[in-house]
Amino acid sequence: MIIVSNNSSLPSGLIWDGDDYSCAYDALLTILYEIWSTDTKAWTQQFKKINQHHLKSLSACFKKHMNGQASFKAARDAIRHELHSRSPDQFPYGTRGTSVSALVSTILAPCNSVAFSSPECTNCEYSELSIDDKLEFVLYEKEDTPKSTCNWLGFLEHETHGRCPQCFSAIMQPVSFKTVPSVLVFEINTRNIKVSKTSKFEQEGKTVILDVRGLIYHGDFHFASRIIGTNGIVWYHNGMITGSNCKNDGDFNKFSSNMLLNCRGKKLILVVYARV
């Protein structure tokens, strides 16, 4: 829990590296660190469940930073080196810049299938066996994406040109997660979508809630972020301006969806949800 009255309890920020552009890492890692730091033991386990490489390494780096054994910059640079070593073109050094969408997709890439699809007829009761699906924890907006991130989850499906063998009607192929994700990211490409402040899943008769914990913005070839604390305080971070600090942006409850779509001249591109 962040105690707003104490400046030492501000979320950790990262100073932008102007020689090796780091804003994609700065924006994402400040959000992930804030999520992880709310319950280090639980989130270390959640991160390991997602994958045993990048998130496991990230947890170890976060722990060193929290214990005063390494700076936040060292944690960022360690995961950046790991990613660059695996894919230097996708995660370059220098001033080329890095796609934050590619970054979050790689860091959150699950080690096993996390979703399934179930082909079924749109008219009769015909259905086929469920199969593993390639869906992961980053959802990409399409032309027919619903008007809110909350409704988005109910419209996950693949286009199919198949026909029902019984009534010859169209076949649809809805996609579902096997279990409720601990972290879920939405990529935003339109200004018409409503950013839902919570996302609800039904699992084994219980409602599981994911809250917005971070928002990433882009403009002028630079990324910035907003971090939402567990107490509802919004913090602004831009490593070029705020450096290793974050600026109090107010009460999340007072932000309308339209207010979340833009931040200081930059446009929203990613919304990060995490389990409560």
C-alpha positions as CSV (number, residue, x, y, z in Angstrom):
1,M,0.0,0.0,0.0
2,I,1.3,3.4,-1.0
3,I,1.2,6.0,1.8
4,V,0.6,9.3,-0.1
5,S,1.7,11.6,2.7
6,N,5.2,10.2,2.8
7,N,7.4,11.1,-0.2
8,S,9.7,8.1,0.4
9,S,6.8,5.9,-0.4
10,L,6.3,7.2,-4.0
11,P,6.4,4.5,-6.7
12,S,9.9,4.0,-8.0
13,G,10.7,5.7,-11.2
14,L,13.5,5.3,-13.8
15,I,15.7,8.0,-15.3
16,W,15.5,8.0,-19.1
17,D,18.7,6.9,-20.9
18,G,19.3,9.4,-23.7
19,D,22.1,7.5,-25.2
20,D,20.3,4.1,-25.3
21,Y,16.7,5.1,-25.5
22,S,15.0,3.4,-22.5
23,C,11.5,4.9,-22.4
24,A,9.7,1.7,-23.3
25,Y,11.4,-0.1,-20.4
26,D,10.9,2.8,-18.1
27,A,7.2,3.0,-18.7
28,L,6.5,-0.7,-18.4
29,L,8.8,-1.6,-15.6
30,T,7.6,1.1,-13.3
31,I,4.1,-0.4,-13.6
32,L,5.2,-4.0,-13.1
33,Y,7.4,-3.1,-10.1
34,E,4.5,-1.3,-8.5
35,I,2.3,-4.4,-9.0
36,W,5.0,-6.8,-7.7
37,S,5.8,-4.6,-4.7
38,T,2.3,-4.8,-3.3
39,D,2.8,-8.4,-2.3
40,T,6.3,-9.5,-3.3
41,K,5.9,-13.2,-2.3
42,A,2.5,-13.7,-4.1
43,W,3.6,-11.8,-7.2
44,T,6.9,-13.5,-7.5
45,Q,4.9,-16.8,-7.6
46,Q,2.5,-15.4,-10.1
47,F,5.3,-14.1,-12.4
48,K,6.9,-17.6,-12.2
49,K,3.7,-19.2,-13.2
50,I,3.5,-17.1,-16.4
51,N,7.1,-17.9,-17.4
52,Q,10.3,-19.1,-16.0
53,H,12.6,-16.8,-18.0
54,H,11.9,-13.0,-18.3
55,L,9.5,-12.6,-15.4
56,K,11.5,-14.9,-13.1
57,S,14.6,-12.7,-13.9
58,L,12.6,-9.6,-13.4
59,S,11.4,-10.7,-9.9
60,A,15.0,-11.4,-8.9
61,C,16.0,-7.9,-10.1
62,F,13.1,-6.3,-8.3
63,K,14.0,-8.1,-5.1
64,K,17.6,-6.8,-5.3
65,H,16.3,-3.3,-5.8
66,M,13.9,-3.5,-2.9
67,N,16.6,-4.9,-0.6
68,G,19.0,-2.1,-1.5
69,Q,21.4,-4.4,-3.3
70,A,20.9,-2.8,-6.7
71,S,19.5,0.3,-8.2
72,F,16.2,0.3,-10.2
73,K,18.4,1.3,-13.2
74,A,20.5,-1.8,-12.7
75,A,17.3,-3.9,-12.7
76,R,16.1,-2.3,-15.9
77,D,19.5,-2.7,-17.6
78,A,19.8,-6.3,-16.6
79,I,16.4,-7.3,-18.2
80,R,17.2,-5.1,-21.2
81,H,20.6,-6.9,-21.7
82,E,18.8,-10.3,-21.5
83,L,16.3,-9.3,-24.1
84,H,18.8,-7.7,-26.4
85,S,21.0,-10.8,-26.2
86,R,18.1,-12.9,-27.4
87,S,16.8,-10.5,-30.1
88,P,19.1,-7.6,-30.8
89,D,17.0,-6.3,-33.7
90,Q,13.8,-6.2,-31.7
91,F,15.3,-4.8,-28.6
92,P,18.2,-2.6,-29.8
93,Y,20.5,-0.3,-28.0
94,G,21.1,3.2,-29.3
95,T,18.5,5.7,-30.5
96,R,16.3,3.4,-32.6
97,G,13.8,2.9,-29.9
98,T,11.9,-0.2,-28.8
99,S,8.2,-1.1,-29.3
100,V,6.6,-1.2,-25.9
101,S,3.9,-3.6,-27.3
102,A,6.7,-6.0,-28.4
103,L,8.3,-5.6,-25.0
104,V,5.3,-6.4,-22.9
105,S,4.3,-9.2,-25.2
106,T,7.8,-10.8,-24.8
107,I,8.0,-10.3,-21.1
108,L,4.5,-11.7,-20.5
109,A,4.8,-14.5,-23.0
110,P,3.4,-17.6,-21.2
111,C,5.4,-20.8,-21.1
112,N,2.3,-22.9,-21.7
113,S,-1.0,-22.5,-23.5
114,V,-3.3,-20.2,-21.4
115,A,-6.5,-20.3,-23.6
116,F,-8.7,-22.6,-25.6
117,S,-11.1,-22.2,-28.5
118,S,-14.3,-24.1,-29.0
119,P,-15.8,-24.2,-32.6
120,E,-19.6,-24.2,-32.4
121,C,-22.5,-23.6,-34.7
122,T,-24.3,-20.3,-34.6
123,N,-27.7,-22.0,-35.2
124,C,-27.9,-25.5,-33.8
125,E,-26.2,-27.2,-30.9
126,Y,-23.3,-28.7,-32.9
127,S,-19.9,-28.1,-31.3
128,E,-16.4,-29.5,-31.6
129,L,-13.8,-30.4,-29.0
130,S,-12.0,-27.6,-27.4
131,I,-8.4,-27.0,-28.6
132,D,-5.5,-25.0,-27.2
133,D,-5.4,-21.5,-28.6
134,K,-2.5,-19.1,-29.2
135,L,-4.1,-16.2,-27.3
136,E,-1.7,-14.8,-24.7
137,F,-1.9,-12.0,-22.1
138,V,-1.7,-9.1,-24.5
139,L,-4.9,-8.4,-26.4
140,Y,-4.8,-6.4,-29.7
141,E,-7.5,-4.2,-30.8
142,K,-9.4,-5.1,-34.1
143,E,-11.8,-3.2,-36.2
144,D,-14.8,-4.9,-34.6
145,T,-13.5,-4.6,-31.0
146,P,-16.3,-3.7,-28.6
147,K,-16.5,-0.2,-27.2
148,S,-15.1,-0.9,-23.8
149,T,-12.2,-3.0,-22.5
150,C,-14.6,-4.8,-20.1
151,N,-16.9,-6.0,-23.0
152,W,-13.8,-6.8,-25.1
153,L,-13.3,-10.1,-23.2
154,G,-16.8,-11.3,-24.2
155,F,-16.0,-11.0,-27.9
156,L,-12.7,-13.0,-28.2
157,E,-13.1,-15.3,-31.2
158,H,-11.5,-16.3,-34.4
159,E,-13.0,-15.7,-37.8
160,T,-13.9,-18.9,-39.6
161,H,-15.4,-19.8,-43.0
162,G,-16.4,-23.2,-41.9
163,R,-20.0,-24.5,-42.1
164,C,-21.9,-26.7,-39.6
165,P,-22.0,-30.3,-40.9
166,Q,-25.5,-30.7,-39.5
167,C,-27.4,-27.5,-40.6
168,F,-24.8,-25.8,-42.8
169,S,-24.9,-22.6,-40.8
170,A,-21.8,-20.5,-40.0
171,I,-19.3,-21.8,-37.4
172,M,-18.0,-19.5,-34.7
173,Q,-14.9,-20.1,-32.7
174,P,-15.0,-18.2,-29.3
175,V,-11.8,-18.1,-27.3
176,S,-11.6,-18.3,-23.5
177,F,-8.8,-18.2,-20.9
178,K,-8.3,-21.5,-19.0
179,T,-7.9,-19.6,-15.7
180,V,-8.2,-16.0,-14.8
181,P,-5.0,-14.1,-15.9
182,S,-3.0,-12.4,-13.1
183,V,-2.0,-9.7,-15.6
184,L,-3.8,-8.7,-18.7
185,V,-2.8,-6.0,-21.2
186,F,-5.0,-4.3,-23.8
187,E,-3.5,-2.5,-26.8
188,I,-5.4,0.6,-27.7
189,N,-5.5,2.0,-31.2
190,T,-8.7,4.1,-31.2
191,R,-10.0,7.1,-29.3
192,N,-13.5,5.7,-29.3
193,I,-13.0,2.9,-26.7
194,K,-14.0,3.2,-23.1
195,V,-11.3,2.2,-20.6
196,S,-13.1,0.1,-17.9
197,K,-11.5,0.6,-14.5
198,T,-12.1,-3.0,-13.6
199,S,-12.5,-6.3,-15.5
200,K,-14.4,-9.2,-14.1
201,F,-14.1,-12.9,-14.7
202,E,-16.3,-15.7,-13.5
203,Q,-14.3,-18.8,-12.2
204,E,-15.7,-21.7,-10.3
205,G,-18.8,-19.7,-9.2
206,K,-16.7,-16.8,-8.0
207,T,-16.1,-13.4,-9.4
208,V,-12.4,-12.5,-9.9
209,I,-11.6,-8.8,-10.4
210,L,-8.7,-7.3,-12.3
211,D,-8.1,-3.6,-11.7
212,V,-6.3,-1.1,-13.9
213,R,-2.8,-0.7,-12.5
214,G,-1.0,1.1,-15.3
215,L,-1.5,3.1,-18.5
216,I,1.2,3.7,-21.1
217,Y,1.2,6.6,-23.5
218,H,3.1,7.5,-26.6
219,G,3.9,10.7,-28.5
220,D,6.9,12.5,-30.0
221,F,8.8,9.2,-30.1
222,H,8.6,8.8,-26.4
223,F,6.7,6.7,-23.8
224,A,5.3,7.8,-20.5
225,S,3.1,6.1,-18.0
226,R,0.5,6.4,-15.3
227,I,0.7,4.1,-12.3
228,I,-2.5,3.4,-10.2
229,G,-1.7,2.5,-6.6
230,T,-3.8,0.1,-4.6
231,N,-5.2,3.1,-2.8
232,G,-6.5,4.7,-6.0
233,I,-3.8,7.4,-6.3
234,V,-2.6,8.0,-9.9
235,W,1.1,8.6,-10.4
236,Y,2.6,10.1,-13.5
237,H,6.1,8.9,-14.7
238,N,8.2,10.2,-17.5
239,G,11.9,9.3,-17.1
240,M,12.8,12.3,-19.2
241,I,11.0,14.7,-16.9
242,T,10.2,13.1,-13.5
243,G,13.4,11.0,-13.5
244,S,13.5,8.5,-10.7
245,N,10.4,10.1,-9.1
246,C,6.7,10.0,-9.9
247,K,4.2,12.9,-9.8
248,N,0.9,12.6,-8.0
249,D,-1.8,13.0,-10.6
250,G,-4.8,12.7,-8.3
251,D,-7.6,10.3,-7.4
252,F,-8.3,7.6,-10.0
253,N,-12.0,7.7,-9.1
254,K,-12.2,11.2,-10.5
255,F,-10.8,10.3,-13.9
256,S,-13.3,9.8,-16.7
257,S,-12.6,7.3,-19.5
258,N,-11.9,10.2,-21.8
259,M,-9.4,11.7,-19.4
260,L,-7.5,8.4,-19.4
261,L,-7.1,8.3,-23.2
262,N,-4.6,11.2,-23.2
263,C,-1.8,12.4,-20.9
264,R,0.2,15.6,-21.4
265,G,0.0,15.5,-25.2
266,K,0.5,11.7,-25.5
267,K,-2.0,9.1,-26.5
268,L,-2.9,6.0,-24.6
269,I,-1.6,2.8,-26.2
270,L,-1.6,0.1,-23.4
271,V,-3.8,-0.6,-20.4
272,V,-2.4,-2.9,-17.8
273,Y,-4.8,-4.8,-15.5
274,A,-3.8,-7.0,-12.5
275,R,-5.6,-9.2,-10.1
276,V,-6.7,-7.6,-6.9
